[in-house]
Structures are given as C-alpha cells and as structure tokens.
Amino acid sequence: MSALSVELLAAPSATEFITSAGDAQLGIAALAGIATIILLITRWKMHAFLALTIGTGVLGAVAGAPLAKTITSFTTGLGTTVAGVGVLIALGAILGKLLADSGGADQIVDTILARTSERRLPWAMALIAGLIGLPLFFEVGIVLLIPVVLLVARRGNQSLMRVGIPALAGLSVMHGLVPPHPGPLAAIDSIQADLGTTLALGVLIALPTVAIAGPLFGRVADRWVKVTPPEHLTPPRASDDLEKRPSFAATVATMLLPVVLMLLKALVDVLEKDQGSLVYRIFDVIGSPLIALLAAVVLGMFTLGRAAGFTKERISTTVEKSLGPIAGILLIVGAGGGFKQTLIDCGVGQMILNWSQSWNISPLLLAWLIAVLIRVSTGSATVATISAAGLVAPLAADMSSTHTALLVLAVGAGSLFFSLVNDAVFWLVKEYFGMTVPQTLKSWSVMETIISVVALGFVLLLSLVI
C-alpha cells in the first residue's frame, strides 16, 4: 500500500485535517491560493518560488488553518519533494551539461543529418530533439538545437517551420511526459506513481505524439507561417572549440543508459513474482532512478568528458557549472511540493476526490483539465504539473500502478496546453525564430495544444486496454 493510501485511510474525516472547514470553504481556499499564485506570476512578475510560498499562506488562511500548522505543512512538503526529486534533477543537469560541453550533442546531430535525405529531415530533427531532450531541460535543449535548426534551414534551403516545429515538438514532449525532467518527477513523487512504469508509458505515448505534432503538423505550419531564419541569432556550437569529441555510439549509449536500466527494472517487476530472488534485488537497485542516473553521470565523465579531451579539472568545472542554473528549478519544485502538501493537509485533495465521484468524470480527464487551467493561467508547465498533481493525488489511492502512471501523464499532457504570452518559452521561440506574436501563436502555441490533446487521447486509449 502506498504512503498516500495510508495517509488517506488514517484521515477519513475532515476533523483530522489541519482545518475543519467545509467543502465550500475549502473550494474557495484552493481557488484563492491558485489565483494568488497566478496573479503574482503574471501581473507582478514575481518568481514562482515566492508566488507558491505566498499562495500557500493564502490557501491556509482562507481555509481557516492555524498559521503554524500551515507553515509546518509547507515546509514538510518542500523538504519531502526536494529529498525525493532534488538529487535526480541535479544528476540530470550534470549529464546534460556533459553532453553539451563535450560536443556529444553536436556529434549526434551531425551523424544523423549526414545520413538523412532532404525529404526525411523533419523526421530526423524530431529524432535528434527526442534523444537530446531525454537528459536536458527544455530551455537548454532549445539553445542547443537552435544553431542546428537555423543552419539546416539555411544551408539546406529548407522551410524553418518544416525543420523547427519537429525539433520543438521532440523537446516539448520529453519535457512534459518523460522523467527525469522536473515536472514529471515532481508529479510522480506527489501521486506516488512507479517511475519505471511511468517512463515506459511516457515513451510509448511520446513517440506517436511527436510524430503528429512535429513532422506532420510542421507541414501545416509551413503553410501558415513563412519566416526567414535570422542570421544574427546563430550562437557558436560547443564543439567548434574542441579538437575532438565523443563518438556517436558512446554518446547515445550514455544518454540511454538510465532509461534502459529503469525500463528493465519495470520489466523485472512485472515478470519476476519472487521479490526475494537475486534478479529482482539486483534490478531493484540498479534500476532505481538515483543509481541509474548516477551510473550515467559517472560513465559520461569518461565517454563524454575524457573522450573530448577534458582534464579532471575541466570535468569538475563542468559539473560545478551545471548545478548553479538548477537552483531556481529546485526551489520552484520544492515550493510546489509544499503547496501540494498544504492542499492535502487542509482536506482539498479529499474534497476533490469526493467531488469527482459525484461528477462521474474520468479522473484522467479531470487531472488534464486542472493542469490545463493552471497552465493557461500561469504560463508555466512546471507550476501546472506540480499544482495539478497535488490536487489530484488522492484520486490515485485505489488505482493500479499503470493507471497511476497514466494519471501522471494526464497531468503532464495538460501542462503543455496552449502556450501564451505569459510563458517565457513563448518569447524564447519567437525571438530565436524571428517570428511575430501572431506567427508564434499559429505555430508554437498550436503545436503545444496538439501535443496536449493528442497525448491525452493516447492516455485515455491506454487506460481502456491496460
């Protein structure tokens, strides 16, 4: 039985929460907390960490919870979340930095493009983005791929939409659906889902979703948006200053190692019924997210860093530089965990569980809708994922492990819905691609919506057959 199930069984009535407020007051409190976060982020441009912290205080105050207990709930949730996903985010950042600085990412790009015909370039760009997007954060992936997209469009006389949209789709889908990205990791931690199962189903849904929202939609976007690649925004590639770089095979093997180990663990969990067997115990260790990512990082120091001619000091510096930029992400994820824990402790999660039973609506669809509302309001996929996961976590109490994983993916799909001007990535894509606001809406924003809706469709379809 999961920790969440025990928690719910131990708290069957509202009197055991930190407030005894009724459903109406709890509903208003949840809306007030979320509205506060939205206003602080969108209107006053406050950092999401501070907005989530203040929003938690508003939630507790409106719900009638004692301030001291609200603070305890928030700090407990923050600490638990950072303990659960903080190390994984850090390891992912190190692996991504090694991949970028060593020229490994450039090696993947050059190798695939050298073996790709002009007609298949959009599919190649989607493949490149998907591979690079596994260990890299979305913003880092964009900065890394932009030079490639612009050069391919310019030198190959290709439409920017035909090659750019597939690359963006590959990155975005990985960011929203596949761990070890911060959003999916935080949702897995909140909902108490199995990481291996979520990873397997996430990859299964990601493949057709990228195909539809990437190369296929790219053809449509090409008819809607005509832009010329801006020459002044092509940054130098990491490998331009390197005398050598890692091989293609070694780079791909290093990137896929944690994915393979976690998927093998999930497979052994299904096939091996004896949890005391040697095989089960071995894969239970090496397939755990911490060990899988740590193994990839250690391997990457040799297959990526040393292969690029990095000294021990250079590798140490690369690792050090990778950790600074994720401080803000860790704080946002942690504060989101604190907000989630306060929602649960106030009884909002139990309230939504009761309402969903009376509404007769699919929990997966409900999770997607909540994530969509928060995403459109705040502009942040990560905030939408964390907040929505906290709200719908009680729905997973009686679910199987596969449906719990699908609940995580439904939240992730909703967090990618229609990107608006309150989304920082909206402006990043607009400037890099040299588009106007209407053009960005018709290309990037529509692509995000297609990803969200298509991924939800596959989530609902899988829920009927597994």
SVG drawing of the C-alpha trace seen along z (x, -y; Angstrom):
<svg xmlns="http://www.w3.org/2000/svg" viewBox="-23 -44 67 60">
<polyline fill="none" stroke="black" stroke-width="0.4" points="0.0,0.0 1.3,-3.4 2.2,-6.1 -0.7,-8.2 -3.2,-5.4 -2.1,-5.0 -2.4,-8.8 -6.0,-8.8 -7.1,-5.8 -5.7,-7.5 -7.6,-10.6 -11.2,-9.6 -12.8,-12.8 -12.2,-16.5 -11.7,-16.9 -8.3,-15.2 -7.0,-17.7 -5.3,-20.9 -8.7,-22.6 -12.3,-21.6 -13.6,-23.8 -16.5,-22.5 -16.2,-21.7 -17.4,-25.2 -14.8,-26.9 -12.1,-24.5 -13.0,-25.1 -12.8,-28.8 -9.5,-28.4 -8.0,-26.3 -9.2,-28.8 -7.8,-31.8 -4.4,-30.1 -4.2,-29.3 -5.5,-32.7 -2.9,-34.4 -0.1,-32.3 -1.4,-33.2 -1.7,-37.0 1.7,-37.2 3.4,-35.4 1.5,-37.0 0.7,-40.5 3.5,-41.3 6.1,-39.1 7.1,-37.5 9.4,-34.5 7.4,-31.3 9.1,-30.2 7.8,-33.3 4.4,-33.1 3.9,-29.5 5.0,-30.3 2.7,-33.2 -0.1,-31.3 0.2,-28.6 -0.2,-31.1 -3.4,-32.4 -4.7,-28.9 -4.2,-28.1 -5.7,-31.5 -8.8,-31.2 -9.3,-27.5 -9.1,-28.6 -5.9,-26.6 -3.6,-27.8 -0.6,-29.7 1.8,-27.4 0.3,-24.3 0.2,-25.8 3.9,-26.6 4.6,-23.0 2.7,-21.5 4.5,-23.7 8.0,-23.0 7.3,-19.3 6.1,-19.1 9.0,-21.2 11.5,-19.0 9.9,-15.8 9.7,-16.9 13.3,-18.1 14.5,-14.9 12.6,-12.8 13.5,-14.6 16.2,-17.1 19.1,-14.7 17.6,-13.4 17.3,-16.8 20.9,-17.6 22.1,-14.4 20.1,-15.1 21.6,-18.6 25.2,-17.2 24.5,-14.7 23.0,-17.3 26.0,-19.7 28.5,-17.0 26.5,-16.1 26.5,-19.8 30.0,-20.9 31.8,-17.7 30.3,-18.1 28.3,-14.9 25.1,-16.6 26.8,-18.0 28.0,-14.6 24.5,-13.1 23.2,-16.0 25.9,-15.7 25.8,-11.9 22.1,-11.8 21.9,-14.7 24.8,-13.2 22.7,-10.1 19.4,-11.8 17.9,-12.7 16.3,-16.1 12.8,-14.6 13.3,-13.0 14.9,-16.0 11.8,-16.9 11.8,-13.3 15.5,-13.5 15.1,-16.7 12.3,-15.1 14.6,-12.2 17.5,-14.4 15.4,-16.6 13.9,-13.5 17.4,-12.0 18.9,-15.3 15.7,-16.1 16.0,-13.0 18.6,-14.4 18.4,-18.1 16.0,-20.7 13.7,-22.3 15.4,-25.7 18.8,-24.2 17.7,-21.9 16.3,-24.9 19.5,-26.8 21.5,-23.7 19.3,-22.9 18.7,-26.4 22.0,-26.6 21.3,-23.3 17.7,-24.2 18.9,-27.6 21.8,-26.0 19.8,-23.2 17.1,-25.6 19.6,-28.0 22.1,-25.6 19.6,-23.0 17.2,-25.6 14.5,-24.2 11.5,-26.0 12.1,-27.0 8.7,-25.6 9.4,-22.2 12.6,-21.6 11.9,-23.8 8.5,-22.5 9.6,-18.8 12.6,-19.8 10.4,-21.9 7.9,-19.0 10.5,-16.5 11.9,-18.7 8.4,-19.7 7.0,-16.1 10.1,-14.9 9.9,-17.8 6.2,-17.2 5.9,-13.4 9.2,-11.7 11.2,-11.7 13.9,-12.7 12.5,-16.1 11.4,-18.1 7.7,-18.3 7.1,-14.5 9.4,-13.7 7.5,-16.0 4.2,-14.6 5.5,-11.0 6.5,-12.0 3.2,-13.6 1.0,-10.9 3.2,-8.1 3.5,-6.5 6.1,-4.0 8.8,-5.7 9.7,-2.8 6.1,-2.3 5.6,-6.0 8.8,-6.1 7.7,-3.2 4.2,-4.5 5.6,-8.0 7.9,-6.9 5.1,-4.8 2.9,-7.9 5.7,-10.3 6.6,-8.6 3.3,-9.0 2.7,-12.3 6.0,-13.7 5.2,-12.4 1.8,-14.1 2.7,-17.4 6.2,-17.5 6.8,-16.5 3.1,-16.2 1.9,-19.4 5.1,-21.1 3.7,-20.8 0.6,-22.7 2.6,-25.3 4.7,-25.8 1.6,-27.0 0.5,-29.3 3.8,-30.8 6.6,-32.0 9.7,-33.3 13.4,-33.7 16.0,-32.3 17.6,-35.2 21.3,-35.1 22.4,-37.1 20.9,-34.6 23.0,-31.6 25.3,-31.0 28.5,-29.1 28.4,-25.3 30.2,-23.8 32.3,-21.5 33.7,-24.4 36.4,-25.0 37.2,-21.3 39.9,-19.3 37.9,-16.1 34.6,-14.9 32.9,-11.7 31.8,-9.0 28.1,-8.7 27.7,-5.2 29.3,-6.2 27.2,-9.3 23.9,-7.6 24.7,-4.7 25.5,-7.1 22.3,-9.0 20.1,-5.9 21.7,-4.0 19.4,-5.4 16.3,-4.9 17.3,-1.3 18.1,-0.5 14.8,-1.9 12.8,-0.2 14.5,3.1 13.5,2.7 9.9,2.1 10.0,5.2 11.5,7.4 8.9,6.1 6.2,7.4 7.8,10.7 9.5,11.7 7.0,12.5 9.5,13.6 10.7,10.3 13.4,12.1 15.1,13.5 18.6,12.4 17.4,11.0 14.7,8.9 17.0,7.5 19.7,6.6 17.4,4.7 15.6,3.1 18.9,1.4 20.4,0.7 17.1,-0.3 16.3,-2.8 16.3,-6.4 19.2,-7.5 21.5,-4.7 20.6,-4.7 21.3,-8.4 24.4,-8.3 25.7,-5.5 25.1,-7.5 26.9,-10.5 29.9,-8.5 30.0,-6.8 29.6,-10.2 32.7,-11.6 34.7,-9.0 32.6,-8.5 31.9,-12.2 34.3,-14.3 37.5,-12.3 36.6,-11.4 36.5,-15.2 40.0,-15.6 38.7,-17.2 41.1,-17.1 39.9,-16.1 39.8,-19.8 37.7,-20.6 35.2,-17.8 34.9,-19.1 34.3,-22.6 31.6,-21.3 29.8,-19.5 30.1,-22.6 28.7,-24.9 25.7,-22.5 24.4,-22.9 24.1,-26.7 21.3,-27.1 19.0,-24.5 18.8,-26.3 15.7,-28.1 14.1,-25.0 14.7,-23.1 13.2,-25.9 10.1,-26.0 9.7,-22.3 10.1,-22.3 7.7,-25.1 5.2,-23.3 5.6,-20.3 4.9,-22.5 1.8,-23.9 0.7,-20.3 1.1,-19.1 -0.9,-22.1 -3.7,-21.2 -3.7,-17.7 -3.4,-18.6 -6.2,-21.1 -8.5,-18.5 -8.7,-19.9 -7.4,-16.7 -10.1,-14.6 -12.7,-17.2 -11.8,-16.8 -11.9,-13.0 -15.4,-13.3 -16.5,-15.7 -15.0,-13.5 -17.0,-10.5 -20.3,-12.5 -19.4,-14.2 -18.9,-10.8 -15.9,-12.2 -12.8,-10.2 -10.0,-11.0 -7.6,-11.2 -9.7,-13.8 -10.2,-15.7 -6.4,-15.8 -5.8,-17.0 -8.4,-19.8 -7.0,-21.1 -3.5,-21.1 -4.8,-23.0 -6.4,-25.7 -3.3,-26.3 -1.0,-26.1 -3.0,-28.7 -3.3,-30.9 0.3,-30.9 2.2,-30.1 4.4,-27.6 4.3,-23.9 6.2,-23.0 3.9,-25.0 0.9,-23.5 2.3,-20.0 3.2,-20.4 -0.1,-22.1 -2.4,-19.8 -0.6,-16.7 -1.1,-17.9 -4.8,-18.5 -5.5,-15.1 -3.1,-12.9 -6.0,-11.4 -7.6,-10.1 -4.7,-7.6 -5.5,-5.9 -7.4,-3.0 -5.7,-2.9 -3.5,-0.2 0.2,-1.1 -0.4,-1.5 -3.4,-3.8 -1.4,-5.8 1.3,-6.3 -1.4,-7.4 -2.6,-9.9 0.9,-11.4 0.9,-11.5 -2.5,-13.1 -1.2,-15.9 1.9,-16.3 -0.2,-16.5 -2.4,-19.2 0.7,-21.2 1.7,-21.6 -1.6,-23.1 -1.7,-26.3 1.4,-28.4 0.5,-32.1 2.4,-35.3 2.7,-34.6 5.0,-31.7 8.7,-32.6 9.4,-29.9 6.8,-31.6 9.2,-34.6 12.3,-32.4 10.8,-30.6 9.5,-33.9 12.9,-35.7 15.0,-32.7 12.8,-32.0 12.3,-35.7 8.5,-35.5 5.8,-38.0 3.4,-37.3 0.6,-36.1 3.0,-33.8 4.2,-32.3 0.6,-31.7 -0.1,-29.9 3.0,-27.7 4.4,-27.2 1.2,-27.6 -0.9,-25.4 1.8,-22.8 1.7,-22.7 -2.0,-22.3 -1.8,-19.4 0.8,-17.7 -1.5,-18.2 -4.7,-16.9 -3.0,-14.0 -1.2,-12.8 -4.4,-12.9 -6.1,-10.8 -3.4,-8.2 -3.6,-8.3 -7.3,-7.6 -6.9,-4.9 -4.3,-3.1 -6.5,-3.3 -9.0,-1.2 -6.6,1.6 -4.2,1.9"/>
</svg>
